[in-house]
Amino acid sequence: MNQLREYRYLILIIFAIFGILLIGAFFSPSFTEQKNFLELFMLLGSLLFIFSVLIVVTILGFSSFAIYMALFLAAVIAMYGIEGALLVIFLSYITWGLVFSIELLLVDNGVESAVEWFTARYTFQSFKWEYYAFLPMMYLLYVLIEVLPSFFYRERFSRFSPREVYEKMEKILK
């Protein structure tokens, strides 16, 4: 419980937001306003769940998360059908791809904590699978972080070579 001490205010704010939305729904003068408050309540609950899944993925790693994801997809298919499951898969790909790509770009720039993050969670074989799966996300993140700001500020941008990062990770993880 001592570890959660720094998150007390965040948890308090989250509960306050949900409480305010429920109070707003309860005291709404019309059905339309009540419906809007309840829809907002459900939307924020869904977003909170997605961010909590991101934290679980980051802490556990993707291999442990696969079992959780299978159960979650079964529940989503039961509630929302195939469209809901495809949306969850797409959001999971985007979320985990961004985490993986950011960590890989940090390794490329020599950040030691990113190297530790990979060595704690990956073998070279599992890294290789995710590397190829998230290669488009790495390019997208590189364009968003390096190329676009350099274009707007007319600066030189650093070069990114996925092959060099792959070889560097091969040396680290073998």
N, C-alpha and C positions, 0 to 999 in steps of 0.2 A: 504494500500500500504506500510505502514511502516513495516508490518510483513515480506514482501518479500525482505527487504533490505539486509538481510544476504544471500539471494540466488541469488543476482545479478550476481556474478561471475560464478556461476554454469550455470545460464541461458545464459550468454554471451558465455561460452565455448560450450554449446550445439548448439547455433546458429552458432558459428564459425565452428564447425565440419560439420554441414549440409551445410553451405556456401562453405567450401573447397571442399566437395564432389560434389556439384553442379558445381562449377567452374572446377573441374577436369573432370566432365562429359562433360561440354560444350567445353573445349579445348582439348579433347582427339583426337588423330590423327586417330584412327581406331574405327570402330563400336564395336569391341569386348571390347576395353578399356572403351568406353562410357557405354556399357551395364554393365560392372563390377562395374563402379562407381555408376550407377543408382541402381543396385541390393544392393550395400552396403548402399546407401541412404535409400532404403526401409527397409533393415534389421535393421539399426540403428533406424529408425522411429518406427518400430515394438517394438524393445526393449525399447525405450523411453516410448511408450504407455503402455507396460506391467509394467514398474516400476511406472508409474503414477497411474495405476490401483491399484498397491500395496499400494501406499500412500493413495488413496481414501478408500481402504478397511480398512487400519489401523486407519484412522481418523473417518470414519463413522461407522465402525463395520459391521459385516457380514449380519445382518438382513436388514439394509438399502441398502447394496450392492447387495442383491439378486435381487431387481428390476432392478438395473443397469445391472447386469449380464445377466438377461433374455433378455433385449433389445440388449445387446452386442452380445449374442449368436445368436439372430435372424439375426443381421447384418452379422455376420461371416458365418452363414449357407447360407445366400443369396449370399455372395461373394465367399466362398471357399468350401462350402458343408459340409457334415457330418465330414469328416476328420479334417477340420479346427476347427469345434466346439469341437470335442473330444480333440484336442491339447490344445485349450483354457481351457477346463474343467480340463485337467490334470495339466496344468501350474498353474491354479488358486488353485487347491487342494494343489499342492506342495508349492506355495507361502504362502497361508493363513495357511496351516498346519505348515510351519516353523515359521511364526509369532506367532501363537497360542502356539506351543510347546516351543519356546524360552521364551515367557512370563510365561508359566506354570513352566518351569524349574527355572525361576527367582523367582516365588512365592515359589517354593520348597526350595530355598536357602534364603528365608526371605527378598527379596527386596521389600521395601514398595511401590515403584512406580508401580511395576507389580501388586500388590494387588489393587491399585487405578485404574489401567487400566482395570482390570476385573470387579471391582464393578461399574465402569462407563458404561460398555458396556453389561453386562450380568445379566440375572436372573439365578437362579440355573438350571431351566429347559433348557434354551438355552445353558448354559455351558455344561450340561450333554450331549446334542445332539452333540455338537462339540467335546467334550472329547472323546466320542466313535468313532466319525468319524476320528479324528486325532490321535488316539492311536498308529497306526503304525508309524506315523511321530515322535511321542514322543520317541519311542524306537530307531528309526533311528538316531535322533538327539543326544540322550544319548550315543549311540555307537560312533558317530562321535566326540562328544565333550569330553566324559569321557574315554571310554574304549580304543579307538585307541591311544590317546596320552599317557595314562597310560601304555599301552602295549609297546610302542616305548621307553618311558623313564624309564620303569621298576619301576613305582610308584604305590602306592595303589590308586584305584579309589573309589570315593564316591558311595554309594549305592543309587539306584533310585527305588522307589516303587510307581507306578501309583495309587495304592489303597490309600496310605497315602496322596498323593497329592489330590486325589478326595475327601477324607474325610476333608482335610484342606479347600478345596474350598467350600465344603458343609457348613462348619461352617461360612466361610466368607460371602457367598452369601445368606444365609437364614436369 
